[in-house]
Amino acid sequence: MKKAFEVDNPDFTLSPQTGMTKKHYIELAKYLLERAFKHVKSPEDPISFPIVPGKTYPQPNAPDWRYRSAEFEALERTFTIAGPLIHVDPEIKINNISLKEYYSLHFYNAFTPGHANSLPMPEDLPDSTYQFTCEFGGLFKTLLLMPEILWTGYTQKQKDEMAVTISKWGHHRTTQNNWRIFNIVTLSFLKKYGYEIDDELLKSHLLWVASYHSGNGWYLEQTYNYYTISLFVVYGTIWNRAFGDEYYPQIAATIEKSAQELMKTYTNFFARDGYVNMWARSITYRTWISGGFPVSFMLKDKSPLDPGWARRLCSGSLLQFVTREDFFENDIPSLGFYRHAEYVLQNYSCSGSPFIMFLPFICLALPDDSPFWTAKENDGIWEKLGNNSHSEVLEKPGLVLVNHGKTGTSEIVPGKVYYDDHNYSKLAYNTHFPWEDHNPQGGTSMEYSFRSLDPRDVRGDDINFYLTGLTVQNDSEKNSAFTTSQSMLYNGVREDIIYRQAIMRKPPNNGVGYIIDLAEIVIPGGVIRVDRSRLAFEYELTLGHYGLPHVNGKKAEIHHFADSFKKVITASIPGRRVTLITYNGWDKVASLVHKGRNAEADESTVLYASKKRTKKNPAMELMITVMLHKMDDSEWTEEELSPVKKIEIMDVTPTFSALGANITLYNNKKYAVDFINMDGYRSC
């Protein structure tokens, strides 16, 4: 078995960028299952993967149902690949095991009480929500689309036996947002095949889901994230075609409308080579957002996507991972992004969880003559971008999507983040510079890191003791560490400037004295930051650039430059470079080496700016910084390192706003940074 996937006999006529055609998708699916089925000794042996120590489940001494949940998750999520393969070839075997017979047997065993591998019933567990519900949704999404691969092969007696368990879990308690979709597809499947369900419950779930739509095709989950694409759009569209159009046409129409709207900017999430961005939670699911490409060809009207570009991006996203040796652990996708990484994981994941990343194999359900398969690959908007950068503003979810023609990378600039979570709260996320974990000592990648030097914090007194007369023993040790923003607010895009606010400490206990107002100007291969600090008491602050991994242990090369106008620091590794330039509001620029914080390597280098303000009442300041990146080994030119030609800082702007600036770029383009009514514009 090869250590990583290779595209054998690539077809560069039909697919000049990736060489991938339908034949290669089938080969990749087989390759992935052949490695996974190394853990299956016989057709009667349930598929089960080694437990990986760390935060994922099941933990030592977990109850038996938790181990059963992990086994069921491995069964259902590998079916994400196996189901489409069976659709293509019902007789297909992996490691001499018939896939159709194997999954038919083990789903039957799971759904028939009394079998050693049967699932527990919800009434036999404490009243709560369980991972089983999620996996039922995944299974019946697949079977709604392709019922012949499994369901139609059972006898009526077997179906009736299984329907009892399916119904109990379909009707069981669910969580408040995306999980309703799992109940929806499970209940819909039962109804479609003649079983009684609670129709009012199904309708209720559907209306709840429709209510989460916020605009631009996006749905509010815990915050805005990839679940909009992978669940609301992918699962929702499959539900529409298989069930909703017939039974709930009005609700299906609302889902259809939102999917069409999302597709207008969907491709902007991907880099030129199809790379996906390491953003939001459930990072270990990686390419599950690429499921939107084949599903777009299941929409009622003609797909709004260019089919050649859609397949190019879909293929590129898969090749981003499966061609890497470090992606595989125990012959299955590792729990991480490029490799195992604890800091990106959640406790609801287990060894089998990453197989949901193969949601794009839904494409095998498309007919051979689908444009997805027949169109010639192309690079879409990238073919016309040149060295320019293109921004798409999604006002409703507060996202700005940036495609850098100069570097081929794409960025997500998030604006509505409700809590302190590095999955969401970074200043920006780049497809080719995966984010790093937080460094409590400062210099965190792509974050403002704040440390209070207020002596009341250092002593451990309550910050508001002067109001109450009381002294509360707050955690002075905690205040000695650097922290990042506790929430991010979106304030709109005006005159091509992105406005946001990083709230470093939340009200009410800390009032409004811990705000950094953000103003960003997108330039080719980077951004100009003109950020206003409104930090009321003594503090220390750092601003980190994207991290550079020490691939194969090779450290980054660092260089410094300075003149009377700016300070410059650069870092490079083979194939990637970053530069940090400061003009105003910072004391110094430097670099540090992180250990155990990067998604690609054990060590990484981060460039950062820093400052310390020890006055009891520090003044507001404009922190003017340029952050650049490139995806080659070419040296930085004088023009690239001089993006700003002139800066005029104003105590009061012409609109009567405090502390703004006129910025003139190297090409003489002018921007007026004006924080007028900044707090009034905020939304989250």
Phi, psi and omega in degrees: 000129178296150182286341176206164183285141174232139178280104180279137179048058181300146179260091183276001173279309178279327184231075186295338181273316187246338185078000187272127172236185180302322179302320182286328175298318179296318179297320179294317179300316178297316180302314181296318180287327177299322177288317181296321184283003168297340180269006179245115185274333181205165180301335181273351185277119178297144179285125183211135184251153179303139177286132181261120180301148181138208186278345183285167184261162357279142177279158176306141180067017175291154178296159184303322183297336179290322176291323178295324178297318180296321178293317180294324178295319177297320180295310185290318186283331172291336176293343174302327175267315186296320181303306178299326177295318177296323178300318180288320184214096182300339182266006188297141177236145174238125184051040178068020177244127177293119181297317182296315180293321182296306183290327176300314181296313189281332171288323176298315178299320182294328188260004179247111182304143178102341177283150182301333181252018180286154179282149172292154175273148182301329180288347179267002180241160174303145183295106182197186173258147187225155180301335179306319181301316179300316184287327173301317179298316179298317181296312187280343166298316180293319183283334171296322182282320186224070185297333186291342184287344183211301194297315185291349179274349179277154171286163179298323178298316179295318179299316181296321178296316183288329185299333180297309180294317181301317182294318182296318178285326178295328181268357187284166179307143178227175179273180194280346186229257190296336181295337177304329180297325179296317177294322181299309184290328178292311180295320180296321179298315178301312182297319181300328183253027165091012181259146181287138176224172173277097184297326180293324177294316178300314180298321179298313177302318182297316180293322175301312181300315179299328182290340182282349182294129186251341182127161184059020182084005186259147178244143177282119174257224172295322164214196179273130184200188184295346179299331176304315183285307191286329181251300185298320182271310183292302179297319182297319180292318177299317178299318179306306186291324186272338188213309190299320181303325183274317189263326182224066187299326181292315179292321177301323180294325179291320178294319179299316182297317181293323178296317178299320180293316180298322184296342180296332182234005183304315183293340181290347178285343189255148176287172179303321181273007177092359182301141175266158182266136176281093187214148176071182182277178184057040181299329182293351176277349173041262191274014181297337178290341179288351175299342178293337182294302178294326182294333179298337178271008173251001176291158186299310178275175176306140181306134177288355182264147170292117187298323179293322177288321180300312180292324179300314180290318180299313180296317181298323180294321178293316181294336176307327186250311191291345179271000181259132178293322184287351176293330184266135173224127186058032178069013176228166179304133181291161175274094182170216176246277173280332182205179180299132178208112184298323189292343180266358190265161173240159184284357177270001180263154175223183186302326182275350186303319185299345182294346175292345178296345182266023172307327179301343180290000166306335181303334180290348175277347178284144180293161182301331182268011176296141177304333178303326181265331189265339183286148177283136179302144173211173184256018172052228184296337183297333182294338182249353185290325185062229177267006182279164175244140182243133180241136172245127182256119176256094187299319189291310175279356179068041180244141171241126181253124184242128175248116183265103179299329183293328185244347182076007180263160173235149182233147170249123177251104186275145182237341183237092182238123191271346187206172181282099182206116186291346172298334187236333197266004176296157178294326177199158179234132185240139184298334185246006175226074184305144186291156181253159176291158182292140175252109182297349178268004179099170180075024178298138181299131174051043177215151159277123178250127189244137172227126179286133171249010177299121184300336177292325175290316184298323178287337184095014177278153177296139184297336183255022185298334181290342177272324188259340186078001182257150174247116180252133182281082176283176190274091181293329178296320178297321182288349177278349179263157175283141175235162179248181187301141179272343172196160179236132181247145181259130184238011173098169176243119182231130180052042178065021175245129180273124180247129176216175174226132173261117180266109186279332170218136187276145166294166006272341188298334184242017174053221181243027184265016183224051185242137167243116177277127186254133174226123187232133178247116180284130175232164181306121178073022179171202185211145169259123180256128173235087190252139183255119178275125171239070181249114199279337186234181182304136184201168171230144186219141171230155175228117183259149175271182172298145178280147176249117181289145174272080183296131183058028176078004182275122183287159178284148174271133185243139175222146178243145172220154177200150169213190184291345185258331188205161170244138184230135171226135181236155176218145181216145167231165179306120176088355180213142178217150174224153177222139175239125180237129177244141180243327186203145171089005181235152178274319185201166170239147183202181175226157175217159178254125176264147174238129176072024182239351186259148183285342186251334186212161181292330178236155178206161177247136177235129170274141181209157172252153181214158174204157178227130179235116189249003174291149180298328179230082183297149177285156169295150179219153167264125177257106186254119190219148172239134179236118183240154174217157173211160186244042175206183183257012181290146179289150176292136177270163178300323179295317180296323182274005179229057184289338182250127182265322185208143177231127174240108180271133182242128174298319177227129182278169178300341178268008179071035175257148183278128170059092175226190183203147167259125183245125175251124182277171180303327180270013178074006174289140186246143176228137175252108179274117188222116182269029182305130177053035186304314182291332179285335180279345191298144174213153181208000000 
